[in-house]
Amino acid sequence: MTRMRKIAAALSATSAALLAIPPTASASPSAPAAPAPHGAFVRESFDRLPLGPVTAGRGWTTDASHGSLTVEPGSTGRGRELRLRTEGNGRAFLVLSDLAPAGNSFWARLRLRVDRFPTAPDWAHWTIAEASGSDVPTLVRPLGGQYAPTDRGNFWGVGSDLGPTGDWTSWKTSAPATAAAWSCVEFHLDASDNRVTVYLDGVEQSELTVSTKQHGGTADDFVLPRVDTLKLGWQLYQADPTPSSYDVRMDDIALSTRRVGGCAV
């Protein structure tokens, strides 16, 4: 009995020591994410990341060419945010890989501020979000837009490339892109009818919606890839643009099986 009491006492002491160790807030990509409510399977506020250049976070990596990603103090005076900067037609993306959303459908929400949009060359095309999968080469761009010289402005539009419907961006003048101001942007990918729906500051932009038969490309059906990768950031495709550099801020990223909300103004 004496030996058993000693063993029990040792185990009890070990358990107490382990419970006394406080949990760490590691920003390592291998650290498990805390459970998120409302069906969310990705959440990133950047508040747990150290300030300075960043190449990876909790469940994400980066992709940049003539561009950089930096965690900086929040420009609104609280928390931290991600700053993306590119030169010319460079790119800077946060990359979420190994996604497997139920039914190949999901909602995304993020807060966004683009310092300036291009004013040259004519029809300069830019992307904020790009979804792809390994089953087909189609790139779906639920958040992006284009500079239209005919209307002297930049306008939001859903787009696609490398798929059967070709290279297109279905921008609308009713959805102007506003520079140097924070906005809350959302999109919904619905595989049931290959539908992409966009919301700006909580308001559905129905004119931007595309689906299997209604889109901006060829007469072929628009079909979503089996999405396993989502890029969020900035890329401008034309050389020698004006301005020659771009500064983008992002915060409060969430992907979910249901609409995340929080964008109402």
Steps between C-alpha positions, in 0.01 A plus 500: 500500500790737582644450148159562339452819704839629383417429134161670534659802665757529221236483229292762680797735524583456131139573399494813714822625342367448148176681580699791638679561169315786321398444135713681244374718215737361240487646148668193356324358191497162673317627809134387508245776457257568781146375435294764321122544523244531220654227280821696438797290392747789451542810715791744495516839674887523498489608866709201615771545240821692573545835329715505187539304174301177492521190279259270682231497765253262662396281206624728222809586298582785261565550130679817388692632201613863508289521810507461878272413791545661844308484826454854630313678780138559408455827313173550686686501833424146617638153437720410207443468126671369190665746262568386143716710273586440133708673237382525138303191403628298796294284730468441875259237631410321821442140390255262669571144382357152557145631521215252475176695555188289539315473170777705337317811624599766754473861614794737538525835676784747540560866574690676225664832420669570164706819504470565125357325195661513154428782254719362221532311280147488363310193623757424771377189679552417870416212731431491876387135537566192286364148557640193329506119516717216379224337295480765226712803400215750552587803713198668658540862610204589723658830605670708234437772251619717215582856404254607231620810312157534342354568844813648659505272799572163655210264549449173684437188297506121533737331255660177385793374294643178351163324498257416218342847521834676433654810658239754616405750771134589522534848655206735547496880530239464775776356723779762510820414686576767759866569586648598838198382701432188704223273375364164607482262206339156480451237236315170482600209276201268451582186302133400463472734200861624478388833641727777627330775703672814627406727794649843574454637852223248562303578182461239226627621162256293296622646169841339561360148549615236253385139463514200267321666208537868591856634505739714296670237285429272207177306446643206696381422851684666786590228751680545830812294559509275805648779709801408710690833488396860559732797450422837658711803418582708194613441144493736203573334166609780264858633484593861581177594678413836652555529791817293498443345846199379703431482872221277633388433859303192612350389830237272658510222241246220544388202292189313605232255391251773590501875454730650761336842518636804678501719188180697551555878498 
